[in-house]
């Protein structure tokens, strides 16, 4: 991965390759005998709490939207193992991370206007 391979989601949300840490683990999905021999699943770690490419607003919303996938330290862990190859699982994990950050970068919905007394 080159330094130019950063994932640009919005003006205030950029994921740099240096912020990602990948571990390859054995998958439990399809693959037959290959599953028992080769580490094809990907465990992608993204330190959202210390990522310089995220604004403070996007950083906080990303950690909140990640839910159980975020650790106490603000590290988001995404596991991808539904494909048979490392490359496909790697791309899947990155796409899921980009989708999560893109959702966090969207502006929040406007506050609800009360139309009836409750």
Contact map, one row per residue, 1 for C-alpha under 8 A:
1110100000000000100000000000000000000000000000000000000000000000000000000000000000000000000000000000000000000000000000
1111100000000000100000000000000000000000000000000000000000000000000000000000000000000000000000000000000000000000000000
1111110000000001100000000000000000000000000000000000000000000000000000000000000000000000000000000000000000000000000000
0111110000000000000000000000000000000000000000000000000000000000000000000000000000000000000000000000000000000000000000
1111111000000001100000000000000000000000000000000000000000000000000000000000000000000000000000000000000000000000000000
0011111100000111100000000000000000000000000000000000000000000000000000000000000000000000000000000000000000000000000000
0000111110000111100000000000000000000000000000000000000000000000000000000000000000000000000000000100000000000000000000
0000011111101110000000000000000000000000000000000000000000000000000000000000000000000000000000000000000000000000000000
0000001111111110000000000000000000000000000000000000000000000000000000000000000000000000000000000100110010000000000000
0000000111111100000000000000000000000000000000000000000000000000000000000000000000000000000000000000010010000000000000
0000000111111100000000000000000000000000000000000000000000000000000000000000000000000000000000000000000000000000000000
0000000011111100000000000000000000000000000000000000111001000000000000000000000000000000000000000000000010000000000000
0000000111111110000000000000000000000000000000000000111001000000000000000000000000000000000000000000110010000000000000
0000011111111111000000000000000000000000000000000000110000000000000000000000000000000000000000000000000000000000000000
0000011110001111101000000000000000000000000000000010110000000000000000000000000000000000000000000000000000000000000000
0010111000000111111100000000000000000000000000000000100000000000000000000000000000000000000000000000000000000000000000
1110111000000011111100000000000000000000000000000000000000000000000000000000000000000000000000000000000000000000000000
0000000000000001111110000000000000000000000000000000000000000000000000000000000000000000000000000000000000000000000000
0000000000000011111110000000000000000000000001100010000000000000000000000000000000000000000000000000000000000000000000
0000000000000001111111000000000000000000000111100000000000000000000000000000000000000000000000000000000000000000000000
0000000000000000011111100000000000000000000111000000000000000000000000000000000000000000000000000000000000000000000000
0000000000000000000111110000000000000000011110000000000000000000000000000000000000000000000000000000000000000000000000
0000000000000000000011111000000000000000011100000000000000000000000000000000000000000000000000000000000000000000000000
0000000000000000000001111100000000000011111000000000000000000000000000000000000000000100000000000000000000000000000000
0000000000000000000000111110000000000011111000000000000000000000000000000000000000000000000000000000000000000000000000
0000000000000000000000011111000000111111100000000000000000000000000000000000000000000000000000000000000000000000000000
0000000000000000000000001111100000100011100000000000000000000000000000000000000011000000000000000000000000000000000000
0000000000000000000000000111110000100000000000000000000000000000000000000000000010000000000000000000000000000000000000
0000000000000000000000000011111000100000000000000000000000000000000000000000000011110000000000000000000000000000000000
0000000000000000000000000001111100100000000000000000000000000000000000000000000001110000000000000000000000000000000000
0000000000000000000000000000111111100000000000000000000000000000000000000000000000010000000000000000000000000000000000
0000000000000000000000000000011111110000000000000000000000000000000000000000000000000000000000000000000000000000000000
0000000000000000000000000000001111111000000000000000000000000000000000000000000000000000000000000000000000000000000000
0000000000000000000000000000001111111100000000000000000000000000000000000000000000000000000000000000000000000000000000
0000000000000000000000000111111111111111000000000000000000000000000000000000000000010000000000000000000000000000000000
0000000000000000000000000100000111111100000000000000000000000000000000000000000000000000000000000000000000000000000000
0000000000000000000000000100000011111110000000000000000000000000000000000000000000000000000000000000000000000000000000
0000000000000000000000000100000001111111000000000000000000000000000000000000000000000000000000000000000000000000000000
0000000000000000000000011110000000101111100000000000000000000000000000000000000000000100000000000000000000000000000000
0000000000000000000000011110000000100111110000000000000000000000000000000000000010011100100000000000000000000000000000
0000000000000000000000011110000000000011111000000000000000000000000000000000001111101100110000000000000000000000000000
0000000000000000000001111000000000000001111100000000000000000000000000000000011110000100110010000000000000000000000000
0000000000000000000001111000000000000000111110000000000000000000000000000000111100000000000010000000000000000000000000
0000000000000000000111100000000000000000011111000000000000000000000000000001111000000000000011000000000000000000000000
0000000000000000000111000000000000000000001111100000000000000000000000000011110000000000000000000000000000000000000000
0000000000000000001110000000000000000000000111110000000000000000000000000011100000000000000000000000000000000000000000
0000000000000000001100000000000000000000000011111110000000000000000000000111000000000000000000000000000000000000000000
0000000000000000000000000000000000000000000001111110010000100110000000000111000000000000000000000000000000000000000000
0000000000000000000000000000000000000000000000111110000000110010000000001110000000000000000000000000000000000000000000
0000000000000000000000000000000000000000000000111111000000000000000000000100000000000000000000000000000000000000000000
0000000000000010001000000000000000000000000000111111110000100000000000000000000000000000000000000000000000000000000000
0000000000000000000000000000000000000000000000000111111000000000000000000000000000000000000000000000000000000000000000
0000000000011111000000000000000000000000000000000011111000000000000000000000000000000000000000000000000000000000000000
0000000000011110000000000000000000000000000000010011111101100000000000000000000000000000000000000000000000000000000000
0000000000011000000000000000000000000000000000000001111111100000000000000000000000000000000000000000000000000000000000
0000000000000000000000000000000000000000000000000000011111110000000000000000000000000000000000000000000000000000000000
0000000000000000000000000000000000000000000000000000001111111000000000000000000000000000000000000000000010000000000000
0000000000011000000000000000000000000000000000000000011111111100000000000000000000000000000000000000100110000000000000
0000000000000000000000000000000000000000000000011010011111111110000000000000000000000000000000000000000100000000000000
0000000000000000000000000000000000000000000000001000000111111111000000000000000000000000000000000000000000000000000000
0000000000000000000000000000000000000000000000000000000011111111100000000000000000000000000000000000000110000000000000
0000000000000000000000000000000000000000000000010000000001111111110000000000000000000000000000000001101100000000000000
0000000000000000000000000000000000000000000000011000000000111111111001000101000000000000000000000000000000000000000000
0000000000000000000000000000000000000000000000000000000000011111111000000000000000000000000000000000000000000000000000
0000000000000000000000000000000000000000000000000000000000001111111000000000000000000000000000000001000100000000000000
0000000000000000000000000000000000000000000000000000000000000111111111000001000000000000000000000001000000000000000000
0000000000000000000000000000000000000000000000000000000000000011111111000000000000000000000000000000000000000000000000
0000000000000000000000000000000000000000000000000000000000000000011111100000000000000000000000000000000000000000000000
0000000000000000000000000000000000000000000000000000000000000000011111100001110000000000000000000000000000000000000000
0000000000000000000000000000000000000000000000000000000000000010011111111111100000000000000000000000000000000000000000
0000000000000000000000000000000000000000000000000000000000000000000111111111100000000000000000000000000000000000000000
0000000000000000000000000000000000000000000000000000000000000000000001111110000000000000000000000000000000000000000000
0000000000000000000000000000000000000000000000001000000000000000000001111110000000000000000000000000000000000000000000
0000000000000000000000000000000000000000000000111100000000000010000001111111000000000000000000000000000000000000000000
0000000000000000000000000000000000000000000011111000000000000000000001111111100000000000000000000000000000000000000000
0000000000000000000000000000000000000000000111110000000000000010010011100111110000000000000000000000000000000000000000
0000000000000000000000000000000000000000001111000000000000000000000011100011111000000000000000000000000000000000000000
0000000000000000000000000000000000000000011110000000000000000000000010000001111100000000000010011000000000000000000000
0000000000000000000000000000000000000000111100000000000000000000000000000000111110000000000010000000000000000000000000
0000000000000000000000000000000000000000111000000000000000000000000000000000011111100000110110000000000000000000000000
0000000000000000000000000011100000000001110000000000000000000000000000000000001111110000100000000000000000000000000000
0000000000000000000000000010110000000000100000000000000000000000000000000000000111110000100000000000000000000000000000
0000000000000000000000000000110000000000100000000000000000000000000000000000000111111101100000000000000000000000000000
0000000000000000000000000000111000100001000000000000000000000000000000000000000011111101100000000000000000000000000000
0000000000000000000000000000000000000001100000000000000000000000000000000000000000111111100000000000000000000000000000
0000000000000000000000010000000000000011110000000000000000000000000000000000000000111111110000000000000000000000000000
0000000000000000000000000000000000000000000000000000000000000000000000000000000000001111111000000000000000000000000000
0000000000000000000000000000000000000000000000000000000000000000000000000000000000111111111100000000000000000000000000
0000000000000000000000000000000000000001110000000000000000000000000000000000000111111111111110000000000000000000000000
0000000000000000000000000000000000000000110000000000000000000000000000000000000100000111111111000000000000000000000000
0000000000000000000000000000000000000000000000000000000000000000000000000000000000000011111111100000000000000000000000
0000000000000000000000000000000000000000000000000000000000000000000000000000000100000001111111110000000000000000000000
0000000000000000000000000000000000000000011100000000000000000000000000000000011100000000111111111000000000000000000000
0000000000000000000000000000000000000000000100000000000000000000000000000000000000000000011111111100000000000000000000
0000000000000000000000000000000000000000000000000000000000000000000000000000000000000000001111111110000000000000000000
0000000000000000000000000000000000000000000000000000000000000000000000000000010000000000000111111111000000000000000000
0000000000000000000000000000000000000000000000000000000000000000000000000000010000000000000011111111100000000000000000
0000001010000000000000000000000000000000000000000000000000000000000000000000000000000000000001111111110000000000000000
0000000000000000000000000000000000000000000000000000000000000000000000000000000000000000000000111111111000000000000000
0000000000000000000000000000000000000000000000000000000000000100110000000000000000000000000000011111111100000000000000
0000000010001000000000000000000000000000000000000000000001000100000000000000000000000000000000001111111110000000000000
0000000011001000000000000000000000000000000000000000000000000000000000000000000000000000000000000111111111000000000000
0000000000000000000000000000000000000000000000000000000000000100000000000000000000000000000000000011111111000000000000
0000000000000000000000000000000000000000000000000000000001101100100000000000000000000000000000000001111111100000000000
0000000011011000000000000000000000000000000000000000000011001000000000000000000000000000000000000000111111100000000000
0000000000000000000000000000000000000000000000000000000000000000000000000000000000000000000000000000011111110000000000
0000000000000000000000000000000000000000000000000000000000000000000000000000000000000000000000000000000111111000000000
0000000000000000000000000000000000000000000000000000000000000000000000000000000000000000000000000000000001111100000000
0000000000000000000000000000000000000000000000000000000000000000000000000000000000000000000000000000000000111110000000
0000000000000000000000000000000000000000000000000000000000000000000000000000000000000000000000000000000000011111000000
0000000000000000000000000000000000000000000000000000000000000000000000000000000000000000000000000000000000001111100000
0000000000000000000000000000000000000000000000000000000000000000000000000000000000000000000000000000000000000111110000
0000000000000000000000000000000000000000000000000000000000000000000000000000000000000000000000000000000000000011111000
0000000000000000000000000000000000000000000000000000000000000000000000000000000000000000000000000000000000000001111110
0000000000000000000000000000000000000000000000000000000000000000000000000000000000000000000000000000000000000000111110
0000000000000000000000000000000000000000000000000000000000000000000000000000000000000000000000000000000000000000011111
0000000000000000000000000000000000000000000000000000000000000000000000000000000000000000000000000000000000000000011111
0000000000000000000000000000000000000000000000000000000000000000000000000000000000000000000000000000000000000000000111
